[in-house]
Amino acid sequence: MKLERRHSYLLICVLALVLVRPYTSVRAQNDALVLTDVRLPSAAVGQDYTGRLRAVGGVPPFVWSISSGSLPTGLDLDEDTGTISGIAANTGNVTFSIRVQDSQGRTTDRAYVLAVTRNSFRLQAEPTSQTLTQDGTTSFSLRFDIDQPFNGSINLSLLSDLPAGVRSNFDPVSVSGEADTATSTLSMAAEQVTPVGTYSVRIGASSGSLSQFATLNLIIKAPAPRITSFTPAGGTAGTTVTLRGSGFTGATAVTFNQVRARFTVISAQQIVATLPATATTGPLTVVTPNGPTTSSTSFVVPQYTLTLNPKVIELRAAGDASYAVGFTGRTDRLIDLSVTGLPDAIEPTFTQDYLDSDNPRSTLRLRAAPTLASGDYPFTVYGSIGPVQRSGAATLRLLAPTPVLSALTPQRGGSGSSFGLSGSNFQPGATVEIGDVGAPVAQINPTQIVATVPNTARSGRITLTNPDGQSVVTSTVFLVEPPQIASFAPRSVSSSRGSTLIILGNNFADPLVVQVGDRVLDQVQYVSSTQVRVPIPPGLNPGQVRVTLTNPNGQQAVAPQNLSVTR
């Protein structure tokens, strides 16, 4: 008897499964396909229009079409999205039916009347997306642009359900259509229990047959974290700091005055962090998925700046240079001093190798070996408190010896002649000037320079300048001798035939100018510092004329005799 009952029970269960499964499957497949929008927003002639239809039930994707009637002229239906858009051309109430078909071939239709009018308005929300924290508030600004004001009101309403625990309020809920523009505010408040998430909120505005819709995006988030305290109140790099507060779960960053630190989340109420080496005094910040929080007080890192003066000292070999080292700011610990970057040939010494509030100054002395080459030697002084370092940079400029002049020979000469300078500490590449005119250097060694008097030089002191900028000037003036004409030939020329004049003398320089009487001659041939040849063309006025010669530096010579010009 018990066995028969057991078999009967099993048979009933099997029959139940067989009967229920097909019923459930058929019911899922037969979910009604429904067009949810019962009306469309009104349109305005000549203005962009967008109205989107929505369907529930059925099996996506959907295909949209017009089953009867037609859309207002200028508007089109997107068969993939169910969006009606375009620019309406004519006013009037246009009736048509929309059909939606799902992927299983099921369809549903709904008739619509779309009002196209000139007395239209547009609803705009700013912004279209807002974040609302649990136990917080937010708002959307609503603006109505009324193309042709009318005697009536525009009423606002919610067209979709709000998330649990969210309250809303339109202020005002109704605006006048008599002005070009009108505004309202949609305020929202969330309770602590409101579920976190992103929600779509649809609102509508209507006035008689006119209507407009807007879809808002509402993001519900948990409250941001909060720092209530931290210990210790300050420290140097490597210090372990405990932060207390709330909402620390999932923290992604901890910073000390915007410098990221290593940290461990102990609980939603506690974080342990390590002060990084580059942190400075400032607030602490914890960043979580729900936002950041910053402490109301600052974590104190010893604040000091190392000073090093002067920045550059020029020093001769085997000399001493002294730099003042100090700090500004406050510290309750010793600042250890060190120096880097100097070659072995420069010996550094501190009068004291630390600084503190009682001993805020020290002196760094540098001594250079006599064999050290001239040049710039940059270095850095560090002031350290544990891993915290501050630094100052300076340069020791080691100068070569100043050039010395002992003799100038000869002390006079014409253009193109040579002169010599004797002395010491002459460097390769040294330059020589007579007055302000450069004289070409022919030979140079540490004690001797041979140079040439340039054609454009005039009498003046001679300056020798080494490549490092150090210079020396002769105590005597070098005399640049003017040109002298000793004679010329022929002594007489014919006015009708012309001739070639040969001038002899001293200190001639090229290019020079030869003048006979008041006529400047062309094609002057410079032969040497003692001879010049120049053609005399026909056409000179007969008589006795003076012959003059002018060097490039402006010095002039006049022949002791006149040139005789015959007919």
Beta strands, then each sheet from edge to edge (+ up, - down):
strand 1: 34-35
strand 2: 43-44
strand 3: 48-52
strand 4: 55-56
strand 5: 63-69
strand 6: 75-77
strand 7: 83-87
strand 8: 92-101
strand 9: 107-117
strand 10: 121-126
strand 11: 129-133
strand 12: 137-146
strand 13: 153-158
strand 14: 166-171
strand 15: 174-176
strand 16: 181-190
strand 17: 197-207
strand 18: 210-221
strand 19: 226-231
strand 20: 240-246
strand 21: 253-256
strand 22: 259-260
strand 23: 262-267
strand 24: 270-274
strand 25: 282-288
strand 26: 291-299
strand 27: 303-309
strand 28: 312-316
strand 29: 320-330
strand 30: 335-340
strand 31: 346-350
strand 32: 354-355
strand 33: 361-368
strand 34: 375-385
strand 35: 388-399
strand 36: 404-409
strand 37: 412-413
strand 38: 418-424
strand 39: 431-434
strand 40: 437-439
strand 41: 441-445
strand 42: 448-452
strand 43: 460-465
strand 44: 471-480
strand 45: 484-489
strand 46: 492-494
strand 47: 499-506
strand 48: 513-516
strand 49: 519-520
strand 50: 525-528
strand 51: 531-536
strand 52: 543-545
strand 53: 547-550
strand 54: 556-558
strand 55: 563-566
sheet 1: 1+ 4-
sheet 2: 2+ 9+ 8- 5+
sheet 3: 3+ 7- 6+
sheet 4: 10+ 12- 16+ 14-
sheet 5: 11+ 18+ 17- 13+ 15-
sheet 6: 19+ 20- 24+ 23-
sheet 7: 22+ 21- 25+ 26-
sheet 8: 27+ 29- 33+ 31-
sheet 9: 28+ 35+ 34- 30+ 32-
sheet 10: 36+ 38- 42+ 41-
sheet 11: 37+ 44+ 43- 39+ 40-
sheet 12: 45+ 47- 51+ 50-
sheet 13: 46+ 55+ 52-
sheet 14: 49+ 48- 53+ 54-
end
